[in-house]
Amino acid sequence: MLIDDEKRMLDLVALYLKPHDYICSKADSGKQALDLLESEVFDLVLLDIMMPDMDGFEVCRNIRGFSNVPIIMLTAREQQEDIVKGLRLGADDYMTKPFGEEELLARMEALLRRTIPAKRIELKGLVWEEDRFELSYNHQLIRLTPKEFSMLGLLMKNPNKVFERDRLLELVWGFDSETEGRTVDSHVRNVREKVRQAGFPVDEHFQTVWGIGYKWIN
């Protein structure tokens, strides 16, 4: 959802986002935006502050009355008190105009990673797809067991986060499992070997944190 009283800005941001597979709805007033947000589901809101009738602060306050949708404020106002006010009203991030296309995309992607459970993750041709229960590299299927698939997905969904062996046991095998940490290690070895044989440089990404556990690095 793009909210701005300037049609030129709405069209420009939509033009930025279209090649990156974002589907944009536009609203040129706070009231129109709130009506749409109450009737449709959106993944992210880009919200201007300086608007007539109802400014972005009021729009943000109203949105937070019924929705937790992520909000990035886009505005020409860069005073610290405005930034603090927007964040305290419930905005998740804040960018000042003019802004760069790449920075906007990066901030949107970072926010969506934190708020939308990943069902499909892709890195350098390696694709993990939860709904299809498939891992592939360059369209070549890599056969994993259910536990191997779940463990790899958990790590890929949380890049750079270190998971202790006991924590992996809880999350993948379950709290009541009598499985030991050595089982995690053997599953890690199996995953690495299968992905390595497919040609993906898995050792650069699936890393051991000695004495603690494992992490995935993008």
Contacts in CASP RR format, 6 or more apart in sequence:
PFRMAT RR
TARGET T0000
AUTHOR 0000-0000-0000
METHOD contacts of the structure
MODEL  1
MLIDDEKRMLDLVALYLKPHDYICSKADSGKQALDLLESEVFDLVLLDIM
MPDMDGFEVCRNIRGFSNVPIIMLTAREQQEDIVKGLRLGADDYMTKPFG
EEELLARMEALLRRTIPAKRIELKGLVWEEDRFELSYNHQLIRLTPKEFS
MLGLLMKNPNKVFERDRLLELVWGFDSETEGRTVDSHVRNVREKVRQAGF
PVDEHFQTVWGIGYKWIN
1 24 0 8 1.000
1 25 0 8 1.000
1 27 0 8 1.000
1 33 0 8 1.000
1 36 0 8 1.000
1 37 0 8 1.000
1 42 0 8 1.000
1 44 0 8 1.000
1 45 0 8 1.000
1 46 0 8 1.000
1 69 0 8 1.000
2 10 0 8 1.000
2 13 0 8 1.000
2 14 0 8 1.000
2 24 0 8 1.000
2 25 0 8 1.000
2 26 0 8 1.000
2 27 0 8 1.000
2 46 0 8 1.000
3 26 0 8 1.000
3 27 0 8 1.000
3 28 0 8 1.000
3 30 0 8 1.000
3 33 0 8 1.000
3 45 0 8 1.000
3 46 0 8 1.000
3 47 0 8 1.000
3 48 0 8 1.000
3 51 0 8 1.000
3 56 0 8 1.000
3 59 0 8 1.000
4 10 0 8 1.000
4 13 0 8 1.000
4 26 0 8 1.000
4 28 0 8 1.000
4 46 0 8 1.000
4 48 0 8 1.000
4 51 0 8 1.000
4 74 0 8 1.000
5 28 0 8 1.000
5 29 0 8 1.000
5 48 0 8 1.000
5 50 0 8 1.000
5 51 0 8 1.000
5 52 0 8 1.000
6 28 0 8 1.000
6 48 0 8 1.000
7 28 0 8 1.000
9 48 0 8 1.000
9 97 0 8 1.000
10 26 0 8 1.000
10 28 0 8 1.000
13 24 0 8 1.000
13 46 0 8 1.000
13 74 0 8 1.000
13 104 0 8 1.000
14 24 0 8 1.000
14 26 0 8 1.000
16 101 0 8 1.000
16 104 0 8 1.000
16 105 0 8 1.000
17 24 0 8 1.000
17 105 0 8 1.000
18 24 0 8 1.000
20 105 0 8 1.000
22 108 0 8 1.000
25 36 0 8 1.000
25 40 0 8 1.000
25 42 0 8 1.000
27 33 0 8 1.000
27 36 0 8 1.000
29 51 0 8 1.000
29 52 0 8 1.000
29 53 0 8 1.000
29 54 0 8 1.000
30 51 0 8 1.000
30 53 0 8 1.000
30 54 0 8 1.000
30 56 0 8 1.000
30 58 0 8 1.000
30 59 0 8 1.000
31 53 0 8 1.000
31 54 0 8 1.000
33 45 0 8 1.000
33 47 0 8 1.000
33 59 0 8 1.000
34 59 0 8 1.000
34 62 0 8 1.000
34 63 0 8 1.000
36 42 0 8 1.000
37 45 0 8 1.000
37 63 0 8 1.000
37 66 0 8 1.000
37 67 0 8 1.000
37 69 0 8 1.000
38 66 0 8 1.000
42 69 0 8 1.000
43 69 0 8 1.000
43 70 0 8 1.000
43 112 0 8 1.000
43 115 0 8 1.000
43 116 0 8 1.000
44 69 0 8 1.000
44 70 0 8 1.000
44 71 0 8 1.000
44 72 0 8 1.000
44 108 0 8 1.000
44 111 0 8 1.000
44 112 0 8 1.000
45 63 0 8 1.000
45 69 0 8 1.000
45 70 0 8 1.000
45 71 0 8 1.000
45 72 0 8 1.000
46 72 0 8 1.000
46 74 0 8 1.000
47 56 0 8 1.000
47 59 0 8 1.000
47 60 0 8 1.000
47 71 0 8 1.000
47 72 0 8 1.000
47 73 0 8 1.000
47 74 0 8 1.000
47 91 0 8 1.000
48 56 0 8 1.000
48 73 0 8 1.000
48 74 0 8 1.000
48 75 0 8 1.000
49 55 0 8 1.000
49 56 0 8 1.000
49 57 0 8 1.000
49 73 0 8 1.000
49 75 0 8 1.000
49 77 0 8 1.000
49 82 0 8 1.000
50 56 0 8 1.000
50 75 0 8 1.000
50 76 0 8 1.000
50 77 0 8 1.000
51 59 0 8 1.000
56 73 0 8 1.000
57 85 0 8 1.000
57 86 0 8 1.000
57 89 0 8 1.000
60 71 0 8 1.000
60 73 0 8 1.000
60 86 0 8 1.000
60 89 0 8 1.000
60 90 0 8 1.000
60 91 0 8 1.000
61 89 0 8 1.000
61 90 0 8 1.000
63 69 0 8 1.000
63 71 0 8 1.000
64 89 0 8 1.000
64 90 0 8 1.000
70 92 0 8 1.000
70 93 0 8 1.000
70 111 0 8 1.000
70 112 0 8 1.000
70 115 0 8 1.000
71 90 0 8 1.000
71 91 0 8 1.000
71 92 0 8 1.000
71 93 0 8 1.000
72 91 0 8 1.000
72 92 0 8 1.000
72 93 0 8 1.000
72 94 0 8 1.000
72 95 0 8 1.000
72 107 0 8 1.000
72 108 0 8 1.000
72 111 0 8 1.000
73 86 0 8 1.000
73 91 0 8 1.000
73 93 0 8 1.000
73 94 0 8 1.000
73 95 0 8 1.000
74 95 0 8 1.000
74 96 0 8 1.000
74 97 0 8 1.000
74 99 0 8 1.000
75 82 0 8 1.000
75 94 0 8 1.000
75 95 0 8 1.000
75 96 0 8 1.000
75 97 0 8 1.000
76 96 0 8 1.000
76 97 0 8 1.000
77 96 0 8 1.000
78 96 0 8 1.000
83 94 0 8 1.000
86 94 0 8 1.000
87 94 0 8 1.000
92 111 0 8 1.000
93 107 0 8 1.000
93 111 0 8 1.000
95 103 0 8 1.000
95 104 0 8 1.000
95 107 0 8 1.000
117 157 0 8 1.000
118 130 0 8 1.000
118 156 0 8 1.000
118 157 0 8 1.000
119 129 0 8 1.000
119 130 0 8 1.000
119 131 0 8 1.000
120 127 0 8 1.000
120 128 0 8 1.000
120 129 0 8 1.000
120 130 0 8 1.000
120 131 0 8 1.000
121 127 0 8 1.000
121 128 0 8 1.000
121 153 0 8 1.000
121 156 0 8 1.000
121 157 0 8 1.000
122 128 0 8 1.000
123 156 0 8 1.000
123 205 0 8 1.000
123 218 0 8 1.000
124 200 0 8 1.000
124 201 0 8 1.000
125 137 0 8 1.000
125 138 0 8 1.000
125 200 0 8 1.000
126 135 0 8 1.000
126 136 0 8 1.000
126 137 0 8 1.000
126 195 0 8 1.000
126 200 0 8 1.000
127 134 0 8 1.000
127 135 0 8 1.000
127 136 0 8 1.000
127 137 0 8 1.000
128 134 0 8 1.000
128 135 0 8 1.000
128 149 0 8 1.000
128 152 0 8 1.000
128 153 0 8 1.000
128 156 0 8 1.000
129 135 0 8 1.000
129 136 0 8 1.000
130 153 0 8 1.000
133 146 0 8 1.000
133 149 0 8 1.000
134 141 0 8 1.000
135 141 0 8 1.000
135 142 0 8 1.000
135 144 0 8 1.000
135 149 0 8 1.000
135 152 0 8 1.000
135 195 0 8 1.000
136 142 0 8 1.000
137 195 0 8 1.000
137 198 0 8 1.000
137 199 0 8 1.000
137 200 0 8 1.000
138 198 0 8 1.000
140 198 0 8 1.000
142 194 0 8 1.000
142 195 0 8 1.000
142 198 0 8 1.000
143 194 0 8 1.000
144 152 0 8 1.000
144 191 0 8 1.000
144 194 0 8 1.000
145 187 0 8 1.000
145 190 0 8 1.000
147 172 0 8 1.000
147 173 0 8 1.000
147 187 0 8 1.000
148 187 0 8 1.000
148 190 0 8 1.000
148 191 0 8 1.000
148 194 0 8 1.000
150 172 0 8 1.000
151 168 0 8 1.000
151 172 0 8 1.000
151 184 0 8 1.000
151 187 0 8 1.000
151 188 0 8 1.000
151 191 0 8 1.000
152 191 0 8 1.000
152 206 0 8 1.000
152 216 0 8 1.000
154 163 0 8 1.000
154 168 0 8 1.000
154 171 0 8 1.000
154 172 0 8 1.000
155 161 0 8 1.000
155 163 0 8 1.000
155 206 0 8 1.000
155 214 0 8 1.000
155 215 0 8 1.000
155 216 0 8 1.000
156 216 0 8 1.000
158 216 0 8 1.000
159 215 0 8 1.000
159 216 0 8 1.000
159 217 0 8 1.000
159 218 0 8 1.000
160 215 0 8 1.000
160 216 0 8 1.000
160 217 0 8 1.000
160 218 0 8 1.000
161 215 0 8 1.000
162 209 0 8 1.000
162 212 0 8 1.000
162 213 0 8 1.000
162 214 0 8 1.000
162 215 0 8 1.000
163 171 0 8 1.000
163 213 0 8 1.000
163 214 0 8 1.000
163 215 0 8 1.000
164 212 0 8 1.000
164 213 0 8 1.000
165 181 0 8 1.000
165 184 0 8 1.000
165 185 0 8 1.000
165 213 0 8 1.000
165 214 0 8 1.000
166 181 0 8 1.000
168 184 0 8 1.000
168 213 0 8 1.000
168 214 0 8 1.000
169 177 0 8 1.000
169 179 0 8 1.000
169 180 0 8 1.000
169 181 0 8 1.000
169 183 0 8 1.000
169 184 0 8 1.000
173 179 0 8 1.000
173 183 0 8 1.000
184 213 0 8 1.000
184 214 0 8 1.000
188 206 0 8 1.000
188 208 0 8 1.000
188 214 0 8 1.000
191 202 0 8 1.000
191 206 0 8 1.000
192 202 0 8 1.000
192 203 0 8 1.000
192 206 0 8 1.000
195 202 0 8 1.000
195 206 0 8 1.000
196 202 0 8 1.000
196 203 0 8 1.000
204 217 0 8 1.000
205 216 0 8 1.000
205 217 0 8 1.000
205 218 0 8 1.000
206 214 0 8 1.000
206 216 0 8 1.000
207 214 0 8 1.000
207 215 0 8 1.000
207 216 0 8 1.000
207 217 0 8 1.000
208 214 0 8 1.000
209 215 0 8 1.000
END
